[in-house]
Amino acid sequence: MKFEMTKCNQCGSPMLEGLDVCPSCGRPQSRMGKAGPPTPRMLLAIVLSAAVLFLFNWFKSSAPQTGQISSPPAASLSSR
């Protein structure tokens, strides 16, 4: 069995990948910047979310406004 190894963010000593505290220096490890590339599942979630928002805004803007339909056209009478 092979374990994934990484280096400590503070002291640089080798340590196991999933540890939150370095066994050598005892400092906590930050996970910022170690997310890696997005997974296909994450990309699918982002694309579907964007599509839903786009369709919602498109349907919302194409629906007729009730104030525009029920208002009579403006008629001006010319005064002589």
C-alpha positions in Angstrom: 0.0 0.0 0.0 1.4 3.4 -1.0 0.5 6.6 0.8 0.3 10.0 -0.9 2.9 12.3 0.5 3.2 16.1 0.5 5.4 18.7 2.2 4.7 20.9 5.2 3.7 24.4 4.3 5.8 25.8 7.1 9.0 23.7 7.5 9.0 21.6 4.3 9.3 18.2 5.9 7.5 15.3 4.2 4.2 14.3 5.6 1.0 12.4 4.7 -1.4 14.1 2.4 -4.5 14.3 4.6 -2.9 15.6 7.8 -4.0 18.9 9.2 -1.0 19.3 11.5 2.6 18.7 10.6 4.1 15.9 12.7 7.6 17.6 12.6 6.9 21.3 13.5 3.3 20.9 14.9 1.9 23.8 12.8 -1.5 23.7 11.2 -1.6 23.2 7.4 -3.7 25.5 5.2 -5.5 23.9 2.3 -5.6 27.1 0.2 -4.3 26.5 -3.3 -4.4 22.7 -3.0 -7.8 22.2 -4.5 -6.5 21.1 -7.9 -8.4 21.2 -11.1 -12.2 21.1 -11.0 -13.8 17.7 -11.4 -16.2 17.0 -14.2 -19.0 16.8 -11.6 -18.2 20.4 -10.5 -18.0 21.7 -14.0 -21.4 20.1 -14.8 -22.9 21.8 -11.7 -21.5 25.2 -12.8 -22.8 24.8 -16.4 -26.3 23.7 -15.3 -26.5 26.6 -12.7 -25.6 29.1 -15.4 -28.1 27.6 -17.8 -30.9 27.8 -15.2 -30.1 31.4 -14.4 -29.9 32.3 -18.1 -33.3 30.6 -18.9 -34.9 32.2 -15.8 -33.9 35.7 -16.9 -34.9 35.0 -20.5 -38.4 33.9 -19.5 -38.7 36.7 -17.1 -37.8 39.4 -19.7 -40.0 37.9 -22.4 -43.2 37.7 -20.3 -45.5 40.6 -21.1 -46.0 43.2 -18.4 -49.6 43.6 -17.3 -49.2 47.4 -17.0 -48.3 47.6 -20.7 -51.2 45.5 -22.0 -54.0 47.1 -20.0 -53.0 50.8 -20.4 -54.9 52.5 -23.3 -52.9 54.3 -26.0 -52.2 57.9 -25.4 -54.5 60.1 -27.4 -53.9 63.8 -27.8 -56.5 66.2 -29.0 -55.3 69.1 -31.0 -56.7 72.4 -29.8 -57.7 74.9 -32.4 
